Amino acid sequence: MSLKEKWQELPSNARLGIMVGGIFVSVIALAAVVQSTRGPTREIAGQPIGANRPANFRVPTARETGVDDLAAKLESIEKSTVGMDNRVKKMEADRQLLFRQLQEMRGTQGSNGVTVDLVDEVQRLSRELERLKFSGGGAVAQGLVGPDGLPVVGEDGKPLSADNPADAFSSGALPQPSVSAAPVFAPPPPTLRVVGAATPKEEKKTKDDKERIAYLPMGSQFEGFLLNGMDVPTSNAKSKDPVPAVLRVKTDAILPNHFTHDVRECFVIISGFGDLSSERAVMRTEGFSCIKDDGAVIEGPMEGYVVGDDGRVGIKGELVSKQGQMIARSLTAGFLGGIAKGLQPWGTPDQWANTQTSVGQAERFEMGDVLTAGAMSGASSAANQVANFYLEMAREMFPVVEIDAARRATIVLTKGLEVK
């Protein structure tokens, strides 16, 4: 490895220190050489050493002036380098802060939380930091740089090398120093930023990356309670139109081999009809609905049956029938009709009008008897009609099984179910 490559591999601060130290050593050596060329002081004839001698005032040469200028330039370069190092450190701290904020945003929002303007800002600061490091280190390694950022040249127009500081004194006086301000770093021009969430790229799903679908096999069961009550009819005609209800699931689904699946707070639609002999409501499932944490809705048909809290198929209820009341009212009306008919006089008013005596004259009845016979006949007919009405109502009415709300029940699947 050459000396130049080793020099470039050194940090900027180390190269700057070596360069400044070499320059100061060269200045001291040069001053010693100049002092030695002046030689010892000769004695004036007739005067001893130490006697009063005339003062010898000498105007500083151009080379001595150049050494002072070089020292001033070195001091200015050192100040500029310190300022540049402070700026680089500040930019490095800002970059670290932005990276920490980026990591926090990734931790809280996921990959979609990184904004385009934040990424652009981090990239811009990284490029600016690399540019400052490269420009600062390269300039010092190649040669001397003045306060204005330009390389220092000698009388022959060639730039002075930092590797050999003695070149500054080998070609006579140095050029007159120019007073200039420290370099000012202009802020970068404003750029267009897009504020918003970065659009994630669509990733192609392979066979292994397919979404896993939960499957509830037949025999799976879970418990819940009814959200509404129901009056389940026991008529055979009503079994074709079962009464619906809603059941809210409160436990995990129990699957075969000690597996479970979370279906809590899902809704299940059930329907059924009443069984008169067992006084139970026999019900089956119609469908279910769930909502995932991400807002996706799951619904579909479900095949299963309902088991009551006593462990039997169906839910035990209270049998309620109103047919007895209708039959009792029909009996009462028929009884009143029979009494009214028994209180009627013999025959009817028309028969009475045509009745004749043995001598050929029609027998005449009193008006009171006629009214009594008409009233009893009408009452008997009305009572018979009321009795028939209550009998028809009794035929239309049938017992029902009452099921209250909040009853606990268990759903058992008779066919596998995909939860997707």
C-alpha positions as CSV (number, residue, x, y, z in Angstrom):
1,M,0.0,0.0,0.0
2,S,1.4,3.4,-1.0
3,L,2.0,6.3,1.4
4,K,-0.8,8.3,-0.3
5,E,-3.4,5.5,0.2
6,K,-2.4,5.2,3.8
7,W,-2.7,9.0,4.2
8,Q,-6.2,8.9,2.7
9,E,-7.3,6.1,5.0
10,L,-6.6,8.2,8.1
11,P,-9.5,10.2,9.6
12,S,-9.8,13.8,8.8
13,N,-8.9,14.9,12.3
14,A,-5.7,12.8,12.4
15,R,-4.6,14.1,9.0
16,L,-5.3,17.7,10.1
17,G,-3.2,17.2,13.3
18,I,-0.3,15.7,11.3
19,M,-0.4,18.5,8.8
20,V,-0.5,21.2,11.4
21,G,2.3,19.6,13.4
22,G,4.5,19.2,10.4
23,I,4.0,22.8,9.4
24,F,5.0,24.0,12.9
25,V,8.1,21.8,13.0
26,S,9.0,23.1,9.6
27,V,8.6,26.7,10.8
28,I,10.8,26.1,13.8
29,A,13.5,24.4,11.7
30,L,13.4,27.3,9.2
31,A,13.7,29.8,12.0
32,A,16.8,28.0,13.4
33,V,18.4,27.9,10.0
34,V,17.8,31.7,9.5
35,Q,19.3,32.4,12.9
36,S,22.4,30.3,12.2
37,T,23.1,32.1,8.9
38,R,23.4,35.4,10.7
39,G,26.6,34.2,12.4
40,P,28.2,35.5,15.7
41,T,28.4,39.2,16.6
42,R,31.7,40.8,15.7
43,E,33.4,43.1,18.2
44,I,33.9,46.7,17.2
45,A,37.5,47.8,17.2
46,G,38.5,49.5,20.4
47,Q,35.3,48.5,22.2
48,P,35.0,45.5,24.5
49,I,32.2,43.1,24.3
50,G,29.2,44.3,26.2
51,A,29.9,48.0,25.6
52,N,27.4,50.3,24.2
53,R,26.9,49.7,20.5
54,P,24.8,51.4,17.9
55,A,21.3,49.9,17.4
56,N,20.8,47.9,14.2
57,F,17.1,48.1,13.2
58,R,16.2,45.7,10.4
59,V,12.9,45.6,8.4
60,P,11.3,42.2,8.4
61,T,11.7,40.3,5.1
62,A,9.0,39.0,2.9
63,R,9.7,35.5,4.1
64,E,9.2,36.4,7.7
65,T,5.9,38.1,6.8
66,G,4.9,34.9,4.9
67,V,5.4,32.7,8.0
68,D,3.0,34.9,10.0
69,D,0.5,34.8,7.2
70,L,0.8,31.1,7.0
71,A,0.2,30.7,10.7
72,A,-2.9,33.0,10.4
73,K,-4.2,30.9,7.5
74,L,-3.6,27.7,9.5
75,E,-5.5,29.1,12.4
76,S,-8.4,30.1,10.1
77,I,-8.4,26.7,8.5
78,E,-8.5,25.1,11.9
79,K,-11.5,27.2,12.9
80,S,-13.3,26.3,9.7
81,T,-12.6,22.7,10.2
82,V,-13.9,22.8,13.8
83,G,-17.0,24.5,12.5
84,M,-17.4,21.9,9.8
85,D,-17.0,19.1,12.4
86,N,-19.6,20.7,14.6
87,R,-22.0,20.9,11.6
88,V,-21.3,17.3,10.7
89,K,-21.9,16.2,14.3
90,K,-25.2,18.1,14.4
91,M,-26.3,16.6,11.2
92,E,-25.4,13.1,12.5
93,A,-27.4,13.7,15.6
94,D,-30.4,14.9,13.5
95,R,-30.1,11.8,11.4
96,Q,-30.0,9.5,14.4
97,L,-33.1,11.3,15.8
98,L,-35.0,10.8,12.5
99,F,-34.0,7.2,12.5
100,R,-35.3,6.7,16.0
101,Q,-38.6,8.4,15.1
102,L,-38.8,6.2,12.1
103,Q,-38.4,3.1,14.2
104,E,-41.0,4.3,16.6
105,M,-43.5,4.9,13.8
106,R,-42.8,1.5,12.3
107,G,-43.4,-0.1,15.7
108,T,-46.7,1.7,16.3
109,Q,-48.2,2.0,12.8
110,G,-46.5,-0.9,10.9
111,S,-45.0,-0.7,7.4
112,N,-47.7,1.7,6.1
113,G,-46.8,4.4,8.8
114,V,-43.6,5.5,7.0
115,T,-44.2,8.7,5.1
116,V,-42.5,9.7,1.9
117,D,-41.4,13.0,3.2
118,L,-39.6,11.3,6.2
119,V,-37.8,8.9,3.9
120,D,-36.7,11.8,1.6
121,E,-35.5,13.8,4.6
122,V,-33.4,10.9,5.9
123,Q,-31.9,10.3,2.5
124,R,-31.2,14.0,2.0
125,L,-29.4,14.3,5.3
126,S,-27.4,11.1,4.6
127,R,-26.2,12.5,1.2
128,E,-25.4,15.8,2.8
129,L,-23.3,14.1,5.5
130,E,-21.4,12.0,3.0
131,R,-20.7,15.0,0.8
132,L,-19.4,17.0,3.7
133,K,-17.2,14.2,4.9
134,F,-15.8,13.6,1.4
135,S,-15.3,17.2,0.6
136,G,-13.6,18.1,3.9
137,G,-11.3,15.1,4.1
138,G,-10.3,15.1,0.4
139,A,-9.4,18.8,0.4
140,V,-7.1,18.5,3.5
141,A,-5.5,15.3,2.1
142,Q,-4.6,16.8,-1.2
143,G,-3.2,20.2,-0.1
144,L,-3.5,23.3,1.9
145,V,-6.9,25.0,1.7
146,G,-7.5,28.7,2.5
147,P,-10.3,30.2,4.5
148,D,-12.2,30.8,1.3
149,G,-12.2,27.1,0.5
150,L,-9.6,27.4,-2.4
151,P,-6.2,25.7,-2.4
152,V,-3.1,27.8,-1.5
153,V,-0.7,28.2,-4.4
154,G,2.9,29.4,-4.5
155,E,4.7,31.9,-6.8
156,D,4.9,29.3,-9.6
157,G,1.1,28.9,-9.6
158,K,1.2,25.3,-8.3
159,P,-0.8,24.4,-5.2
160,L,1.2,23.9,-2.0
161,S,1.2,20.3,-0.8
162,A,0.6,19.4,2.9
163,D,3.0,16.5,2.6
164,N,6.0,18.9,2.2
165,P,5.3,22.1,4.1
166,A,8.9,23.4,3.3
167,D,7.7,24.1,-0.3
168,A,6.2,27.2,1.0
169,F,9.7,28.7,1.6
170,S,11.6,27.3,-1.3
171,S,10.3,29.8,-3.9
172,G,10.7,33.1,-2.2
173,A,7.9,35.1,-0.6
174,L,4.4,33.8,-0.3
175,P,1.6,35.7,-2.0
176,Q,-0.1,38.3,0.0
177,P,-2.9,36.9,2.1
178,S,-6.4,37.7,1.2
179,V,-8.9,38.3,3.9
180,S,-12.1,36.4,3.3
181,A,-14.8,35.1,5.4
182,A,-15.3,31.5,6.4
183,P,-17.2,29.4,3.8
184,V,-21.0,29.7,4.1
185,F,-23.0,26.5,3.4
186,A,-26.1,27.5,1.6
187,P,-29.2,25.6,2.6
188,P,-30.4,23.1,0.0
189,P,-33.1,24.3,-2.4
190,P,-36.7,23.4,-1.5
191,T,-37.9,20.2,-3.1
192,L,-41.4,18.8,-3.7
193,R,-42.6,16.5,-1.0
194,V,-45.5,14.1,-1.0
195,V,-47.1,13.9,2.4
196,G,-49.1,10.7,3.1
197,A,-48.8,7.1,3.8
198,A,-46.6,5.1,1.4
199,T,-48.6,2.8,-0.9
200,P,-47.5,-0.7,-0.1
201,K,-46.5,-2.9,-3.1
202,E,-48.8,-5.8,-3.8
203,E,-47.1,-9.0,-3.1
204,K,-48.0,-12.1,-5.0
205,K,-49.2,-14.9,-2.7
206,T,-47.8,-18.3,-3.2
207,K,-49.4,-21.5,-2.4
208,D,-47.8,-21.5,1.1
209,D,-48.9,-17.9,1.7
210,K,-52.6,-18.6,1.2
211,E,-54.9,-17.4,4.0
212,R,-55.7,-20.2,6.4
213,I,-59.4,-20.8,6.7
214,A,-60.9,-22.1,10.0
215,Y,-63.0,-25.1,9.7
216,L,-65.5,-26.4,12.3
217,P,-66.1,-30.1,11.7
218,M,-69.4,-31.8,12.5
219,G,-70.0,-32.4,16.1
220,S,-68.5,-29.1,17.2
221,Q,-70.5,-27.3,19.8
222,F,-70.7,-24.0,21.6
223,E,-73.0,-22.4,24.1
224,G,-75.1,-19.2,24.1
225,F,-78.3,-17.6,25.2
226,L,-81.4,-16.5,23.5
227,L,-81.8,-12.8,22.8
228,N,-85.6,-13.0,22.4
229,G,-88.4,-15.2,23.7
230,M,-90.8,-17.2,21.5
231,D,-94.2,-18.9,21.5
232,V,-93.7,-22.1,19.5
233,P,-96.9,-23.6,18.1
234,T,-97.6,-27.3,18.3
235,S,-99.8,-27.6,15.2
236,N,-98.6,-29.8,12.4
237,A,-99.6,-27.2,9.9
238,K,-97.3,-24.6,11.6
239,S,-94.3,-27.0,11.5
240,K,-93.7,-25.9,7.9
241,D,-93.3,-22.3,9.0
242,P,-91.0,-22.5,12.1
243,V,-90.7,-19.5,14.5
244,P,-87.2,-17.8,14.4
245,A,-85.0,-16.6,17.2
246,V,-81.5,-15.1,17.7
247,L,-78.9,-16.8,19.9
248,R,-75.7,-15.0,21.1
249,V,-72.6,-17.2,21.4
250,K,-70.7,-16.8,24.7
251,T,-68.1,-19.6,24.7
252,D,-65.4,-20.9,22.3
253,A,-66.3,-23.7,20.0
254,I,-65.3,-27.1,21.3
255,L,-63.8,-29.2,18.4
256,P,-62.7,-32.8,18.4
257,N,-59.4,-33.9,20.0
258,H,-59.4,-31.0,22.6
259,F,-59.2,-28.3,19.9
260,T,-61.1,-25.0,20.3
261,H,-61.9,-22.0,18.1
262,D,-62.9,-18.5,19.1
263,V,-66.5,-17.8,18.0
264,R,-67.5,-15.7,21.0
265,E,-70.1,-12.9,20.5
266,C,-71.2,-14.3,17.1
267,F,-74.9,-14.5,16.3
268,V,-76.8,-17.6,15.3
269,I,-80.3,-17.7,13.8
270,I,-82.4,-20.6,15.0
271,S,-86.0,-21.6,14.3
272,G,-88.3,-24.4,15.5
273,F,-91.7,-25.7,16.3
274,G,-93.4,-27.2,19.4
275,D,-93.9,-30.8,20.4
276,L,-97.1,-31.3,22.3
277,S,-96.2,-34.6,23.8
278,S,-92.9,-33.5,25.3
279,E,-93.8,-29.9,25.8
280,R,-90.5,-28.8,24.2
281,A,-89.5,-26.5,21.4
282,V,-87.5,-28.5,18.8
283,M,-85.2,-26.0,17.0
284,R,-82.5,-26.1,14.3
285,T,-79.9,-23.6,13.2
286,E,-80.4,-21.5,10.0
287,G,-77.3,-19.3,9.7
288,F,-74.6,-17.4,11.6
289,S,-72.7,-14.1,11.4
290,C,-69.4,-12.8,12.8
291,I,-67.2,-9.7,12.4
292,K,-63.4,-10.0,12.6
293,D,-61.1,-7.6,14.3
294,D,-60.2,-6.0,11.0
295,G,-63.9,-5.3,10.2
296,A,-64.4,-8.1,7.8
297,V,-67.9,-9.7,8.0
298,I,-68.5,-13.4,8.0
299,E,-71.9,-14.9,7.5
300,G,-73.3,-18.1,6.0
301,P,-75.7,-21.0,6.5
302,M,-75.3,-23.3,9.4
303,E,-76.7,-26.8,9.9
304,G,-77.1,-28.0,13.4
305,Y,-79.6,-28.5,16.2
306,V,-80.2,-27.0,19.7
307,V,-79.8,-28.7,23.0
308,G,-81.5,-27.3,26.1
309,D,-79.9,-26.6,29.5
310,D,-81.1,-30.0,30.7
311,G,-79.0,-31.8,28.1
312,R,-81.9,-32.9,25.9
313,V,-82.7,-32.0,22.3
314,G,-85.0,-29.0,22.3
315,I,-85.7,-26.4,25.0
316,K,-88.2,-27.2,27.7
317,G,-91.0,-24.7,27.9
318,E,-94.5,-24.1,29.4
319,L,-97.4,-25.5,27.4
320,V,-100.2,-23.0,27.1
321,S,-103.6,-23.8,25.5
322,K,-106.8,-21.7,25.3
323,Q,-109.0,-24.3,23.6
324,G,-110.7,-25.2,26.9
325,Q,-112.1,-21.7,27.3
326,M,-113.6,-21.8,23.8
327,I,-115.2,-25.2,24.4
328,A,-116.6,-24.0,27.7
329,R,-118.2,-21.0,26.1
330,S,-119.6,-23.1,23.3
331,L,-121.2,-25.5,25.9
332,T,-122.7,-22.5,27.7
333,A,-124.2,-21.1,24.5
334,G,-125.6,-24.6,23.6
335,F,-127.1,-25.0,27.0
336,L,-128.9,-21.6,26.9
337,G,-130.2,-22.5,23.4
338,G,-131.7,-25.8,24.7
339,I,-133.4,-24.0,27.6
340,A,-134.9,-21.4,25.2
341,K,-136.2,-24.1,22.9
342,G,-137.8,-26.0,25.8
343,L,-139.6,-22.9,26.9
344,Q,-141.3,-22.5,23.6
345,P,-145.1,-23.3,23.4
346,W,-146.2,-26.2,21.3
347,G,-145.9,-25.5,17.6
348,T,-145.2,-22.2,15.9
349,P,-147.3,-19.1,15.3
350,D,-148.0,-20.2,11.7
351,Q,-149.3,-23.5,12.9
352,W,-151.4,-21.7,15.5
353,A,-153.0,-19.5,12.8
354,N,-154.1,-22.5,10.8
355,T,-155.5,-24.4,13.7
356,Q,-159.4,-24.9,13.6
357,T,-161.8,-26.2,16.1
358,S,-164.0,-29.2,15.6
359,V,-166.9,-27.0,14.6
360,G,-165.0,-25.4,11.7
361,Q,-163.8,-22.2,13.4
362,A,-160.1,-21.2,13.8
363,E,-158.8,-21.0,17.3
364,R,-157.4,-17.6,18.3
365,F,-154.4,-17.2,20.7
366,E,-153.4,-14.3,22.9
367,M,-150.7,-11.8,21.8
368,G,-148.6,-12.6,25.0
369,D,-148.3,-16.2,24.0
370,V,-147.2,-15.3,20.5
371,L,-144.5,-13.0,21.8
372,T,-143.2,-15.6,24.3
373,A,-143.0,-18.2,21.7
374,G,-141.1,-15.9,19.3
375,A,-138.6,-14.8,21.9
376,M,-137.8,-18.3,23.0
377,S,-137.4,-19.5,19.4
378,G,-135.0,-16.6,18.6
379,A,-132.9,-17.2,21.8
380,S,-132.6,-20.8,21.0
381,S,-131.4,-20.1,17.4
382,A,-128.9,-17.4,18.6
383,A,-127.5,-19.7,21.3
384,N,-126.9,-22.4,18.7
385,Q,-125.0,-20.0,16.5
386,V,-122.8,-18.8,19.3
387,A,-122.0,-22.4,20.2
388,N,-121.0,-23.1,16.7
389,F,-118.8,-20.0,16.6
390,Y,-116.9,-21.0,19.8
391,L,-116.4,-24.5,18.4
392,E,-114.8,-23.1,15.2
393,M,-112.5,-20.9,17.3
394,A,-111.5,-24.0,19.4
395,R,-110.7,-25.8,16.1
396,E,-108.5,-22.9,14.9
397,M,-106.6,-22.6,18.2
398,F,-103.8,-25.0,19.2
399,P,-101.4,-25.2,22.2
400,V,-98.1,-23.3,22.2
401,V,-94.8,-23.8,24.1
402,E,-93.6,-20.6,25.6
403,I,-89.8,-20.0,25.7
404,D,-88.5,-17.0,27.7
405,A,-85.6,-14.8,26.6
406,A,-82.1,-15.3,28.1
407,R,-82.5,-19.1,28.1
408,R,-79.2,-20.9,27.8
409,A,-78.8,-23.4,24.9
410,T,-76.1,-25.4,23.1
411,I,-75.5,-25.5,19.4
412,V,-74.3,-28.8,17.9
413,L,-73.2,-28.9,14.3
414,T,-74.5,-31.7,12.0
415,K,-72.3,-30.6,9.1
416,G,-68.8,-29.0,8.8
417,L,-68.6,-25.2,8.6
418,E,-65.9,-23.0,7.1
419,V,-65.3,-19.8,8.9
420,K,-63.9,-17.4,6.2
